[in-house]
Each structure stands twice: as structure tokens, then as C-alpha cells.
Amino acid sequence: MKKVLLIALLAMMLISLTLSACKPKVEEPVEEVAPVEEVAPVADTTMAAPVDAPAAPVTK
């Protein structure tokens, strides 16, 4: 009788271990953090060429 109970107990432990190992993992929802807006750097207009000026041809 003791052997039957021991075998039954071991079988239940084995089944329990197998079922818990095969259970799909539940993914926790991830909080999406809004990106922080960065301030664009101020363009330095003192070095910029006028828009209407034609480009100088490159000669070799």
C-alpha cells in the first residue's frame, strides 16, 4: 500500500511539474512613455547665403 501511495504522489508531482513548465508565460503590459520634445537649436542666419542667389559654378 505504501508503494502505491508513493507512486501516486510521484506521478502527481511529475504531472504538476510538467503542466507548470508548459504553461505559456503571461506578458505584463508595458507603459509607453511619451517622448520628450527637444527644443530645436536656433539657426545662425549670419553665415547663410541668400536663397535667391545662384550657386557659383565649380571649375577645375
C-alpha distance matrix in Angstrom:
0.0 3.8 5.4 5.2 6.4 8.7 10.0 10.7 12.4 14.3 15.4 16.7 18.5 20.0 21.2 22.6 24.4 25.8 27.1 28.7 30.4 31.8 33.2 37.1 38.8 41.0 44.5 46.2 49.7 52.3 55.4 58.5 61.3 64.8 66.9 69.6 73.1 75.2 78.9 80.9 83.4 87.0 88.9 92.0 94.8 97.5 96.6 96.0 98.6 100.1 98.3 101.5 102.7 102.4 100.4 102.6 102.6 101.2 103.6 103.2
3.8 0.0 3.8 5.5 5.2 6.1 8.6 9.9 10.5 12.2 14.1 15.4 16.5 18.2 19.9 21.0 22.4 24.2 25.7 26.9 28.5 30.3 31.7 35.5 37.0 39.3 42.6 44.2 47.8 50.3 53.4 56.5 59.1 62.7 64.7 67.3 70.9 72.8 76.5 78.6 81.0 84.6 86.6 89.5 92.5 95.1 94.2 93.7 96.4 97.9 96.2 99.5 100.6 100.4 98.3 100.4 100.5 99.0 101.4 101.0
5.4 3.8 0.0 3.8 5.5 5.0 6.0 8.5 9.8 10.4 12.0 14.1 15.2 16.2 18.1 19.7 20.9 22.3 24.1 25.6 26.8 28.5 30.3 34.0 35.7 38.2 41.5 43.4 47.0 49.5 52.7 55.7 58.3 61.9 63.8 66.5 70.0 71.9 75.6 77.5 79.9 83.6 85.4 88.3 91.2 93.8 92.8 92.2 94.8 96.4 94.7 98.0 99.0 98.6 96.5 98.5 98.5 96.9 99.3 98.8
5.2 5.5 3.8 0.0 3.8 5.5 5.2 6.1 8.5 9.9 10.4 12.2 14.2 15.2 16.4 18.2 19.8 20.9 22.4 24.2 25.7 27.0 28.6 32.4 34.3 36.6 40.1 42.1 45.6 48.2 51.4 54.4 57.2 60.7 62.8 65.6 69.0 71.1 74.8 76.7 79.2 82.8 84.6 87.7 90.5 93.2 92.2 91.5 94.1 95.5 93.6 96.9 98.0 97.6 95.6 97.8 97.7 96.3 98.8 98.4
6.4 5.2 5.5 3.8 0.0 3.8 5.5 5.0 6.0 8.5 9.8 10.5 12.2 14.1 15.2 16.3 18.2 19.8 21.0 22.4 24.2 25.8 27.0 30.8 32.4 34.6 38.1 39.7 43.3 45.9 49.0 52.1 54.8 58.4 60.5 63.2 66.7 68.8 72.5 74.5 77.0 80.6 82.6 85.6 88.4 91.2 90.3 89.7 92.3 93.7 91.9 95.2 96.4 96.2 94.2 96.4 96.5 95.1 97.7 97.4
8.7 6.1 5.0 5.5 3.8 0.0 3.8 5.4 5.1 6.1 8.5 9.9 10.5 12.2 14.2 15.3 16.4 18.2 20.0 21.1 22.4 24.4 25.9 29.7 31.1 33.6 36.8 38.6 42.2 44.6 47.8 50.9 53.5 57.1 59.0 61.7 65.1 67.1 70.8 72.8 75.2 78.8 80.7 83.7 86.6 89.2 88.3 87.7 90.4 91.9 90.2 93.5 94.6 94.3 92.3 94.3 94.4 92.9 95.4 94.9
10.0 8.6 6.0 5.2 5.5 3.8 0.0 3.8 5.4 5.1 6.0 8.6 9.8 10.4 12.2 14.1 15.2 16.3 18.2 19.9 21.0 22.5 24.4 28.1 29.9 32.5 35.9 37.9 41.5 44.0 47.3 50.2 53.0 56.5 58.4 61.2 64.6 66.5 70.3 72.1 74.6 78.2 79.9 82.9 85.8 88.4 87.4 86.7 89.3 90.8 88.9 92.2 93.2 92.8 90.8 92.9 92.8 91.3 93.7 93.3
10.7 9.9 8.5 6.1 5.0 5.4 3.8 0.0 3.8 5.5 5.0 6.2 8.6 9.8 10.5 12.2 14.1 15.3 16.4 18.2 19.9 21.2 22.6 26.4 28.3 30.6 34.1 36.1 39.5 42.2 45.4 48.4 51.3 54.7 56.8 59.7 63.1 65.2 68.9 70.8 73.4 77.0 78.8 81.9 84.7 87.4 86.5 85.7 88.3 89.6 87.8 91.0 92.2 91.9 90.0 92.2 92.2 90.9 93.4 93.1
12.4 10.5 9.8 8.5 6.0 5.1 5.4 3.8 0.0 3.8 5.4 5.2 6.2 8.6 10.0 10.5 12.2 14.2 15.4 16.5 18.3 20.1 21.3 25.1 26.5 28.8 32.2 33.9 37.5 40.0 43.2 46.2 49.0 52.5 54.5 57.3 60.7 62.8 66.5 68.5 71.0 74.7 76.5 79.6 82.4 85.2 84.3 83.6 86.3 87.7 86.0 89.3 90.4 90.2 88.3 90.5 90.6 89.3 91.8 91.6
14.3 12.2 10.4 9.9 8.5 6.1 5.1 5.5 3.8 0.0 3.8 5.5 5.1 6.1 8.6 9.8 10.4 12.2 14.2 15.3 16.4 18.4 20.1 23.8 25.3 28.0 31.2 33.2 36.8 39.2 42.5 45.4 48.1 51.6 53.5 56.2 59.7 61.6 65.3 67.2 69.6 73.3 75.0 78.0 80.9 83.5 82.5 81.9 84.5 86.0 84.3 87.6 88.6 88.3 86.2 88.3 88.4 86.9 89.4 89.0
15.4 14.1 12.0 10.4 9.8 8.5 6.0 5.0 5.4 3.8 0.0 3.8 5.4 5.1 6.1 8.5 9.8 10.5 12.2 14.2 15.3 16.6 18.4 22.2 24.1 26.8 30.2 32.4 35.9 38.5 41.8 44.6 47.5 51.0 52.9 55.8 59.1 61.2 65.0 66.7 69.3 72.9 74.5 77.6 80.3 83.1 82.1 81.3 83.8 85.2 83.3 86.5 87.6 87.2 85.2 87.4 87.4 86.0 88.5 88.2
16.7 15.4 14.1 12.2 10.5 9.9 8.6 6.2 5.2 5.5 3.8 0.0 3.8 5.4 5.1 6.0 8.5 9.8 10.5 12.1 14.1 15.4 16.5 20.4 22.1 24.4 27.9 29.9 33.4 36.1 39.3 42.3 45.2 48.6 50.7 53.6 56.9 59.1 62.9 64.7 67.4 71.0 72.8 75.9 78.6 81.4 80.6 79.7 82.3 83.6 81.7 85.0 86.2 86.0 84.1 86.4 86.5 85.2 87.8 87.7
18.5 16.5 15.2 14.2 12.2 10.5 9.8 8.6 6.2 5.1 5.4 3.8 0.0 3.8 5.5 5.1 6.1 8.5 9.9 10.5 12.1 14.3 15.5 19.3 20.6 23.1 26.3 28.2 31.8 34.3 37.5 40.5 43.2 46.7 48.7 51.5 54.9 56.9 60.6 62.5 65.0 68.7 70.5 73.5 76.3 79.1 78.2 77.5 80.1 81.6 79.8 83.1 84.3 84.0 82.1 84.3 84.4 83.1 85.6 85.4
20.0 18.2 16.2 15.2 14.1 12.2 10.4 9.8 8.6 6.1 5.1 5.4 3.8 0.0 3.8 5.4 5.1 6.1 8.6 10.0 10.6 12.3 14.4 18.0 19.7 22.6 25.8 28.1 31.7 34.1 37.5 40.2 43.1 46.5 48.3 51.2 54.5 56.5 60.2 61.9 64.4 68.1 69.7 72.7 75.5 78.2 77.1 76.4 78.9 80.4 78.6 81.8 82.9 82.5 80.5 82.6 82.6 81.2 83.7 83.4
21.2 19.9 18.1 16.4 15.2 14.2 12.2 10.5 10.0 8.6 6.1 5.1 5.5 3.8 0.0 3.8 5.5 5.1 6.1 8.6 9.9 10.7 12.3 16.1 18.2 20.9 24.3 26.7 30.1 32.7 36.2 38.9 41.9 45.2 47.2 50.3 53.5 55.6 59.4 61.1 63.7 67.3 69.0 72.1 74.7 77.6 76.6 75.7 78.1 79.4 77.5 80.7 81.9 81.5 79.6 81.9 81.9 80.6 83.2 83.1
22.6 21.0 19.7 18.2 16.3 15.3 14.1 12.2 10.5 9.8 8.5 6.0 5.1 5.4 3.8 0.0 3.8 5.5 5.2 6.1 8.5 10.1 10.8 14.6 16.2 18.5 22.0 24.0 27.5 30.1 33.4 36.3 39.2 42.7 44.7 47.6 51.0 53.2 56.9 58.7 61.4 65.0 66.8 69.9 72.6 75.5 74.6 73.8 76.3 77.6 75.8 79.0 80.3 80.1 78.2 80.6 80.7 79.5 82.2 82.1
24.4 22.4 20.9 19.8 18.2 16.4 15.2 14.1 12.2 10.4 9.8 8.5 6.1 5.1 5.5 3.8 0.0 3.8 5.6 5.3 6.1 8.7 10.2 13.7 14.9 17.8 20.9 23.1 26.7 29.0 32.4 35.2 38.0 41.4 43.2 46.1 49.5 51.4 55.2 56.9 59.5 63.1 64.8 67.9 70.6 73.4 72.4 71.7 74.2 75.7 73.9 77.2 78.3 78.0 76.1 78.3 78.4 77.0 79.6 79.4
25.8 24.2 22.3 20.9 19.8 18.2 16.3 15.3 14.2 12.2 10.5 9.8 8.5 6.1 5.1 5.5 3.8 0.0 3.8 5.6 5.2 6.2 8.7 12.2 14.2 17.3 20.5 23.2 26.6 28.9 32.5 35.0 38.0 41.3 43.0 46.1 49.3 51.3 55.1 56.6 59.2 62.8 64.4 67.5 70.1 72.9 71.8 70.9 73.4 74.7 72.8 76.0 77.1 76.7 74.8 77.0 77.0 75.6 78.2 78.0
27.1 25.7 24.1 22.4 21.0 20.0 18.2 16.4 15.4 14.2 12.2 10.5 9.9 8.6 6.1 5.2 5.6 3.8 0.0 3.8 5.5 5.3 6.2 10.0 12.3 14.9 18.4 21.0 24.3 26.9 30.4 33.0 36.1 39.4 41.4 44.5 47.7 49.9 53.7 55.3 58.1 61.6 63.2 66.4 69.0 71.9 71.0 69.9 72.4 73.6 71.6 74.8 76.1 75.8 74.0 76.3 76.4 75.3 78.0 78.0
28.7 26.9 25.6 24.2 22.4 21.1 19.9 18.2 16.5 15.3 14.2 12.1 10.5 10.0 8.6 6.1 5.3 5.6 3.8 0.0 3.8 5.5 5.4 8.9 10.1 12.7 16.0 18.3 21.8 24.3 27.7 30.4 33.4 36.8 38.8 41.7 45.0 47.2 50.9 52.7 55.4 59.0 60.7 63.9 66.5 69.4 68.5 67.7 70.2 71.5 69.7 72.9 74.2 74.0 72.2 74.5 74.8 73.6 76.3 76.3
30.4 28.5 26.8 25.7 24.2 22.4 21.0 19.9 18.3 16.4 15.3 14.1 12.1 10.6 9.9 8.5 6.1 5.2 5.5 3.8 0.0 3.8 5.7 8.3 9.6 12.9 15.7 18.4 21.9 24.0 27.6 30.0 33.0 36.3 37.9 41.0 44.2 46.2 49.9 51.5 54.1 57.7 59.3 62.4 65.0 67.8 66.8 65.9 68.4 69.8 68.0 71.3 72.4 72.1 70.1 72.3 72.4 71.1 73.8 73.6
31.8 30.3 28.5 27.0 25.8 24.4 22.5 21.2 20.1 18.4 16.6 15.4 14.3 12.3 10.7 10.1 8.7 6.2 5.3 5.5 3.8 0.0 3.8 6.3 8.9 12.2 15.1 18.2 21.4 23.7 27.4 29.6 32.8 35.9 37.6 40.9 43.9 46.0 49.8 51.2 53.9 57.4 58.9 62.1 64.6 67.5 66.4 65.3 67.7 68.9 66.9 70.1 71.3 70.9 69.0 71.3 71.3 70.2 72.8 72.8
33.2 31.7 30.3 28.6 27.0 25.9 24.4 22.6 21.3 20.1 18.4 16.5 15.5 14.4 12.3 10.8 10.2 8.7 6.2 5.4 5.7 3.8 0.0 3.8 6.4 9.0 12.4 15.3 18.4 21.1 24.6 27.0 30.2 33.4 35.4 38.6 41.7 44.0 47.7 49.3 52.1 55.6 57.2 60.5 63.0 66.0 65.1 64.0 66.4 67.5 65.5 68.7 70.0 69.8 68.1 70.5 70.7 69.7 72.5 72.6
37.1 35.5 34.0 32.4 30.8 29.7 28.1 26.4 25.1 23.8 22.2 20.4 19.3 18.0 16.1 14.6 13.7 12.2 10.0 8.9 8.3 6.3 3.8 0.0 3.8 6.4 9.3 12.6 15.4 18.0 21.6 23.7 27.1 30.1 32.0 35.3 38.3 40.6 44.3 45.8 48.7 52.1 53.7 57.0 59.4 62.4 61.5 60.3 62.7 63.8 61.7 64.9 66.3 66.0 64.4 66.8 67.1 66.1 68.9 69.2
38.8 37.0 35.7 34.3 32.4 31.1 29.9 28.3 26.5 25.3 24.1 22.1 20.6 19.7 18.2 16.2 14.9 14.2 12.3 10.1 9.6 8.9 6.4 3.8 0.0 3.8 6.3 9.4 12.6 14.9 18.5 20.8 24.0 27.2 29.1 32.3 35.4 37.6 41.4 43.0 45.8 49.3 51.0 54.3 56.8 59.8 59.0 57.9 60.5 61.6 59.7 63.0 64.3 64.2 62.5 65.0 65.4 64.4 67.3 67.6
41.0 39.3 38.2 36.6 34.6 33.6 32.5 30.6 28.8 28.0 26.8 24.4 23.1 22.6 20.9 18.5 17.8 17.3 14.9 12.7 12.9 12.2 9.0 6.4 3.8 0.0 3.8 6.4 9.4 12.2 15.6 18.2 21.4 24.6 26.8 30.0 33.1 35.6 39.3 41.1 44.1 47.5 49.3 52.6 55.1 58.2 57.6 56.5 59.0 60.0 58.1 61.4 62.9 63.0 61.5 64.1 64.6 63.9 66.9 67.3
44.5 42.6 41.5 40.1 38.1 36.8 35.9 34.1 32.2 31.2 30.2 27.9 26.3 25.8 24.3 22.0 20.9 20.5 18.4 16.0 15.7 15.1 12.4 9.3 6.3 3.8 0.0 3.8 6.4 8.7 12.3 14.6 17.9 21.0 23.1 26.3 29.4 31.9 35.5 37.3 40.3 43.7 45.5 48.9 51.4 54.4 53.8 52.7 55.3 56.4 54.5 57.8 59.3 59.4 57.9 60.5 61.1 60.4 63.5 64.0
46.2 44.2 43.4 42.1 39.7 38.6 37.9 36.1 33.9 33.2 32.4 29.9 28.2 28.1 26.7 24.0 23.1 23.2 21.0 18.3 18.4 18.2 15.3 12.6 9.4 6.4 3.8 0.0 3.8 6.3 9.5 12.4 15.4 18.7 21.1 24.1 27.4 29.9 33.5 35.6 38.6 42.0 44.0 47.4 49.9 53.0 52.6 51.7 54.4 55.4 53.7 57.0 58.6 59.0 57.6 60.2 61.1 60.5 63.6 64.3
49.7 47.8 47.0 45.6 43.3 42.2 41.5 39.5 37.5 36.8 35.9 33.4 31.8 31.7 30.1 27.5 26.7 26.6 24.3 21.8 21.9 21.4 18.4 15.4 12.6 9.4 6.4 3.8 0.0 3.8 6.5 9.2 12.5 15.5 18.2 21.3 24.4 27.2 30.7 32.8 35.9 39.2 41.3 44.7 47.1 50.3 50.0 48.9 51.6 52.4 50.6 54.0 55.7 56.2 54.9 57.7 58.7 58.2 61.5 62.3
52.3 50.3 49.5 48.2 45.9 44.6 44.0 42.2 40.0 39.2 38.5 36.1 34.3 34.1 32.7 30.1 29.0 28.9 26.9 24.3 24.0 23.7 21.1 18.0 14.9 12.2 8.7 6.3 3.8 0.0 3.8 6.2 9.2 12.5 14.9 17.9 21.1 23.7 27.3 29.4 32.4 35.7 37.9 41.2 43.8 46.9 46.6 45.6 48.4 49.3 47.7 51.1 52.7 53.3 51.9 54.6 55.7 55.2 58.5 59.3
55.4 53.4 52.7 51.4 49.0 47.8 47.3 45.4 43.2 42.5 41.8 39.3 37.5 37.5 36.2 33.4 32.4 32.5 30.4 27.7 27.6 27.4 24.6 21.6 18.5 15.6 12.3 9.5 6.5 3.8 0.0 3.8 6.2 9.5 12.3 15.1 18.3 21.1 24.6 26.9 30.1 33.2 35.6 39.0 41.5 44.6 44.6 43.7 46.5 47.3 45.8 49.2 51.0 51.8 50.6 53.4 54.7 54.4 57.7 58.7
58.5 56.5 55.7 54.4 52.1 50.9 50.2 48.4 46.2 45.4 44.6 42.3 40.5 40.2 38.9 36.3 35.2 35.0 33.0 30.4 30.0 29.6 27.0 23.7 20.8 18.2 14.6 12.4 9.2 6.2 3.8 0.0 3.8 6.4 9.1 12.2 15.2 18.1 21.6 23.7 26.9 30.0 32.2 35.7 38.1 41.3 41.2 40.2 43.0 43.7 42.1 45.5 47.3 48.0 46.9 49.8 51.1 50.8 54.3 55.3
61.3 59.1 58.3 57.2 54.8 53.5 53.0 51.3 49.0 48.1 47.5 45.2 43.2 43.1 41.9 39.2 38.0 38.0 36.1 33.4 33.0 32.8 30.2 27.1 24.0 21.4 17.9 15.4 12.5 9.2 6.2 3.8 0.0 3.8 6.3 8.9 12.1 15.0 18.4 20.8 23.9 27.1 29.5 32.9 35.4 38.5 38.6 37.8 40.7 41.6 40.2 43.7 45.4 46.4 45.3 48.1 49.6 49.4 52.8 54.0
64.8 62.7 61.9 60.7 58.4 57.1 56.5 54.7 52.5 51.6 51.0 48.6 46.7 46.5 45.2 42.7 41.4 41.3 39.4 36.8 36.3 35.9 33.4 30.1 27.2 24.6 21.0 18.7 15.5 12.5 9.5 6.4 3.8 0.0 3.8 6.4 9.1 12.3 15.5 17.8 21.2 24.1 26.5 30.0 32.3 35.6 35.8 34.8 37.7 38.3 36.9 40.4 42.2 43.3 42.4 45.3 47.0 47.0 50.5 51.8
66.9 64.7 63.8 62.8 60.5 59.0 58.4 56.8 54.5 53.5 52.9 50.7 48.7 48.3 47.2 44.7 43.2 43.0 41.4 38.8 37.9 37.6 35.4 32.0 29.1 26.8 23.1 21.1 18.2 14.9 12.3 9.1 6.3 3.8 0.0 3.8 6.3 9.0 12.5 14.6 17.8 21.0 23.3 26.7 29.2 32.3 32.4 31.5 34.4 35.3 34.0 37.6 39.2 40.3 39.3 42.0 43.7 43.6 47.1 48.4
69.6 67.3 66.5 65.6 63.2 61.7 61.2 59.7 57.3 56.2 55.8 53.6 51.5 51.2 50.3 47.6 46.1 46.1 44.5 41.7 41.0 40.9 38.6 35.3 32.3 30.0 26.3 24.1 21.3 17.9 15.1 12.2 8.9 6.4 3.8 0.0 3.8 6.3 9.6 12.3 15.3 18.4 21.0 24.3 26.9 30.0 30.4 29.7 32.9 33.8 32.9 36.5 38.1 39.5 38.5 41.2 43.1 43.1 46.6 48.0
73.1 70.9 70.0 69.0 66.7 65.1 64.6 63.1 60.7 59.7 59.1 56.9 54.9 54.5 53.5 51.0 49.5 49.3 47.7 45.0 44.2 43.9 41.7 38.3 35.4 33.1 29.4 27.4 24.4 21.1 18.3 15.2 12.1 9.1 6.3 3.8 0.0 3.8 6.5 9.0 12.3 15.1 17.7 21.2 23.5 26.7 27.2 26.4 29.5 30.2 29.3 32.9 34.6 36.1 35.3 38.1 40.2 40.3 43.9 45.5
75.2 72.8 71.9 71.1 68.8 67.1 66.5 65.2 62.8 61.6 61.2 59.1 56.9 56.5 55.6 53.2 51.4 51.3 49.9 47.2 46.2 46.0 44.0 40.6 37.6 35.6 31.9 29.9 27.2 23.7 21.1 18.1 15.0 12.3 9.0 6.3 3.8 0.0 3.8 6.2 9.0 12.2 14.9 18.1 20.8 23.7 24.2 23.7 27.0 28.1 27.5 31.2 32.5 34.1 33.1 35.7 37.9 37.9 41.5 42.9
78.9 76.5 75.6 74.8 72.5 70.8 70.3 68.9 66.5 65.3 65.0 62.9 60.6 60.2 59.4 56.9 55.2 55.1 53.7 50.9 49.9 49.8 47.7 44.3 41.4 39.3 35.5 33.5 30.7 27.3 24.6 21.6 18.4 15.5 12.5 9.6 6.5 3.8 0.0 3.8 6.3 8.9 11.9 15.1 17.7 20.7 21.5 21.1 24.5 25.4 25.1 28.8 30.2 32.0 31.3 33.9 36.4 36.6 40.2 41.9
80.9 78.6 77.5 76.7 74.5 72.8 72.1 70.8 68.5 67.2 66.7 64.7 62.5 61.9 61.1 58.7 56.9 56.6 55.3 52.7 51.5 51.2 49.3 45.8 43.0 41.1 37.3 35.6 32.8 29.4 26.9 23.7 20.8 17.8 14.6 12.3 9.0 6.2 3.8 0.0 3.8 6.4 8.7 12.2 14.6 17.8 18.3 17.6 20.9 21.9 21.5 25.3 26.5 28.3 27.5 30.1 32.6 32.8 36.5 38.2
83.4 81.0 79.9 79.2 77.0 75.2 74.6 73.4 71.0 69.6 69.3 67.4 65.0 64.4 63.7 61.4 59.5 59.2 58.1 55.4 54.1 53.9 52.1 48.7 45.8 44.1 40.3 38.6 35.9 32.4 30.1 26.9 23.9 21.2 17.8 15.3 12.3 9.0 6.3 3.8 0.0 3.8 6.2 9.1 12.1 14.8 15.3 15.3 18.9 20.3 20.5 24.3 25.2 27.1 26.1 28.4 31.0 31.2 34.7 36.4
87.0 84.6 83.6 82.8 80.6 78.8 78.2 77.0 74.7 73.3 72.9 71.0 68.7 68.1 67.3 65.0 63.1 62.8 61.6 59.0 57.7 57.4 55.6 52.1 49.3 47.5 43.7 42.0 39.2 35.7 33.2 30.0 27.1 24.1 21.0 18.4 15.1 12.2 8.9 6.4 3.8 0.0 3.8 6.4 9.0 11.8 13.1 13.0 16.6 17.7 18.3 21.9 22.9 25.2 24.6 26.9 29.8 30.3 33.9 35.8
88.9 86.6 85.4 84.6 82.6 80.7 79.9 78.8 76.5 75.0 74.5 72.8 70.5 69.7 69.0 66.8 64.8 64.4 63.2 60.7 59.3 58.9 57.2 53.7 51.0 49.3 45.5 44.0 41.3 37.9 35.6 32.2 29.5 26.5 23.3 21.0 17.7 14.9 11.9 8.7 6.2 3.8 0.0 3.8 6.0 9.1 9.7 9.3 12.9 14.2 14.9 18.6 19.3 21.5 20.9 23.1 26.0 26.6 30.2 32.2
92.0 89.5 88.3 87.7 85.6 83.7 82.9 81.9 79.6 78.0 77.6 75.9 73.5 72.7 72.1 69.9 67.9 67.5 66.4 63.9 62.4 62.1 60.5 57.0 54.3 52.6 48.9 47.4 44.7 41.2 39.0 35.7 32.9 30.0 26.7 24.3 21.2 18.1 15.1 12.2 9.1 6.4 3.8 0.0 3.8 5.7 6.7 7.6 11.3 13.1 14.7 18.2 18.3 20.7 20.0 21.8 24.9 25.4 28.8 30.9
94.8 92.5 91.2 90.5 88.4 86.6 85.8 84.7 82.4 80.9 80.3 78.6 76.3 75.5 74.7 72.6 70.6 70.1 69.0 66.5 65.0 64.6 63.0 59.4 56.8 55.1 51.4 49.9 47.1 43.8 41.5 38.1 35.4 32.3 29.2 26.9 23.5 20.8 17.7 14.6 12.1 9.0 6.0 3.8 0.0 3.8 5.5 5.2 8.4 9.6 11.6 14.8 15.0 17.8 17.7 19.6 23.0 24.0 27.4 29.8
97.5 95.1 93.8 93.2 91.2 89.2 88.4 87.4 85.2 83.5 83.1 81.4 79.1 78.2 77.6 75.5 73.4 72.9 71.9 69.4 67.8 67.5 66.0 62.4 59.8 58.2 54.4 53.0 50.3 46.9 44.6 41.3 38.5 35.6 32.3 30.0 26.7 23.7 20.7 17.8 14.8 11.8 9.1 5.7 3.8 0.0 3.8 5.7 8.4 10.2 13.1 15.8 15.2 18.1 17.8 19.0 22.6 23.4 26.5 28.8
96.6 94.2 92.8 92.2 90.3 88.3 87.4 86.5 84.3 82.5 82.1 80.6 78.2 77.1 76.6 74.6 72.4 71.8 71.0 68.5 66.8 66.4 65.1 61.5 59.0 57.6 53.8 52.6 50.0 46.6 44.6 41.2 38.6 35.8 32.4 30.4 27.2 24.2 21.5 18.3 15.3 13.1 9.7 6.7 5.5 3.8 0.0 3.8 6.6 9.6 12.2 15.0 13.8 16.0 15.1 16.1 19.4 20.0 23.1 25.3
96.0 93.7 92.2 91.5 89.7 87.7 86.7 85.7 83.6 81.9 81.3 79.7 77.5 76.4 75.7 73.8 71.7 70.9 69.9 67.7 65.9 65.3 64.0 60.3 57.9 56.5 52.7 51.7 48.9 45.6 43.7 40.2 37.8 34.8 31.5 29.7 26.4 23.7 21.1 17.6 15.3 13.0 9.3 7.6 5.2 5.7 3.8 0.0 3.8 6.5 8.6 11.7 11.0 13.3 12.7 14.5 17.8 18.8 22.2 24.7
98.6 96.4 94.8 94.1 92.3 90.4 89.3 88.3 86.3 84.5 83.8 82.3 80.1 78.9 78.1 76.3 74.2 73.4 72.4 70.2 68.4 67.7 66.4 62.7 60.5 59.0 55.3 54.4 51.6 48.4 46.5 43.0 40.7 37.7 34.4 32.9 29.5 27.0 24.5 20.9 18.9 16.6 12.9 11.3 8.4 8.4 6.6 3.8 0.0 3.8 6.3 8.7 7.3 9.7 9.5 11.4 14.9 16.5 19.9 22.7
100.1 97.9 96.4 95.5 93.7 91.9 90.8 89.6 87.7 86.0 85.2 83.6 81.6 80.4 79.4 77.6 75.7 74.7 73.6 71.5 69.8 68.9 67.5 63.8 61.6 60.0 56.4 55.4 52.4 49.3 47.3 43.7 41.6 38.3 35.3 33.8 30.2 28.1 25.4 21.9 20.3 17.7 14.2 13.1 9.6 10.2 9.6 6.5 3.8 0.0 3.8 5.6 5.6 8.9 10.2 12.6 16.1 18.4 21.7 24.9
98.3 96.2 94.7 93.6 91.9 90.2 88.9 87.8 86.0 84.3 83.3 81.7 79.8 78.6 77.5 75.8 73.9 72.8 71.6 69.7 68.0 66.9 65.5 61.7 59.7 58.1 54.5 53.7 50.6 47.7 45.8 42.1 40.2 36.9 34.0 32.9 29.3 27.5 25.1 21.5 20.5 18.3 14.9 14.7 11.6 13.1 12.2 8.6 6.3 3.8 0.0 3.8 5.6 8.1 9.6 12.9 15.9 18.4 21.9 25.2
101.5 99.5 98.0 96.9 95.2 93.5 92.2 91.0 89.3 87.6 86.5 85.0 83.1 81.8 80.7 79.0 77.2 76.0 74.8 72.9 71.3 70.1 68.7 64.9 63.0 61.4 57.8 57.0 54.0 51.1 49.2 45.5 43.7 40.4 37.6 36.5 32.9 31.2 28.8 25.3 24.3 21.9 18.6 18.2 14.8 15.8 15.0 11.7 8.7 5.6 3.8 0.0 3.8 6.4 9.3 12.3 15.2 18.3 21.5 25.0
102.7 100.6 99.0 98.0 96.4 94.6 93.2 92.2 90.4 88.6 87.6 86.2 84.3 82.9 81.9 80.3 78.3 77.1 76.1 74.2 72.4 71.3 70.0 66.3 64.3 62.9 59.3 58.6 55.7 52.7 51.0 47.3 45.4 42.2 39.2 38.1 34.6 32.5 30.2 26.5 25.2 22.9 19.3 18.3 15.0 15.2 13.8 11.0 7.3 5.6 5.6 3.8 0.0 3.8 6.5 8.9 12.1 15.1 18.2 21.7
102.4 100.4 98.6 97.6 96.2 94.3 92.8 91.9 90.2 88.3 87.2 86.0 84.0 82.5 81.5 80.1 78.0 76.7 75.8 74.0 72.1 70.9 69.8 66.0 64.2 63.0 59.4 59.0 56.2 53.3 51.8 48.0 46.4 43.3 40.3 39.5 36.1 34.1 32.0 28.3 27.1 25.2 21.5 20.7 17.8 18.1 16.0 13.3 9.7 8.9 8.1 6.4 3.8 0.0 3.8 6.4 8.9 12.2 15.2 18.9
100.4 98.3 96.5 95.6 94.2 92.3 90.8 90.0 88.3 86.2 85.2 84.1 82.1 80.5 79.6 78.2 76.1 74.8 74.0 72.2 70.1 69.0 68.1 64.4 62.5 61.5 57.9 57.6 54.9 51.9 50.6 46.9 45.3 42.4 39.3 38.5 35.3 33.1 31.3 27.5 26.1 24.6 20.9 20.0 17.7 17.8 15.1 12.7 9.5 10.2 9.6 9.3 6.5 3.8 0.0 3.8 6.3 9.0 12.4 15.8
102.6 100.4 98.5 97.8 96.4 94.3 92.9 92.2 90.5 88.3 87.4 86.4 84.3 82.6 81.9 80.6 78.3 77.0 76.3 74.5 72.3 71.3 70.5 66.8 65.0 64.1 60.5 60.2 57.7 54.6 53.4 49.8 48.1 45.3 42.0 41.2 38.1 35.7 33.9 30.1 28.4 26.9 23.1 21.8 19.6 19.0 16.1 14.5 11.4 12.6 12.9 12.3 8.9 6.4 3.8 0.0 3.8 6.5 9.3 12.8
102.6 100.5 98.5 97.7 96.5 94.4 92.8 92.2 90.6 88.4 87.4 86.5 84.4 82.6 81.9 80.7 78.4 77.0 76.4 74.8 72.4 71.3 70.7 67.1 65.4 64.6 61.1 61.1 58.7 55.7 54.7 51.1 49.6 47.0 43.7 43.1 40.2 37.9 36.4 32.6 31.0 29.8 26.0 24.9 23.0 22.6 19.4 17.8 14.9 16.1 15.9 15.2 12.1 8.9 6.3 3.8 0.0 3.8 6.4 10.0
101.2 99.0 96.9 96.3 95.1 92.9 91.3 90.9 89.3 86.9 86.0 85.2 83.1 81.2 80.6 79.5 77.0 75.6 75.3 73.6 71.1 70.2 69.7 66.1 64.4 63.9 60.4 60.5 58.2 55.2 54.4 50.8 49.4 47.0 43.6 43.1 40.3 37.9 36.6 32.8 31.2 30.3 26.6 25.4 24.0 23.4 20.0 18.8 16.5 18.4 18.4 18.3 15.1 12.2 9.0 6.5 3.8 0.0 3.8 6.8
103.6 101.4 99.3 98.8 97.7 95.4 93.7 93.4 91.8 89.4 88.5 87.8 85.6 83.7 83.2 82.2 79.6 78.2 78.0 76.3 73.8 72.8 72.5 68.9 67.3 66.9 63.5 63.6 61.5 58.5 57.7 54.3 52.8 50.5 47.1 46.6 43.9 41.5 40.2 36.5 34.7 33.9 30.2 28.8 27.4 26.5 23.1 22.2 19.9 21.7 21.9 21.5 18.2 15.2 12.4 9.3 6.4 3.8 0.0 3.8
103.2 101.0 98.8 98.4 97.4 94.9 93.3 93.1 91.6 89.0 88.2 87.7 85.4 83.4 83.1 82.1 79.4 78.0 78.0 76.3 73.6 72.8 72.6 69.2 67.6 67.3 64.0 64.3 62.3 59.3 58.7 55.3 54.0 51.8 48.4 48.0 45.5 42.9 41.9 38.2 36.4 35.8 32.2 30.9 29.8 28.8 25.3 24.7 22.7 24.9 25.2 25.0 21.7 18.9 15.8 12.8 10.0 6.8 3.8 0.0
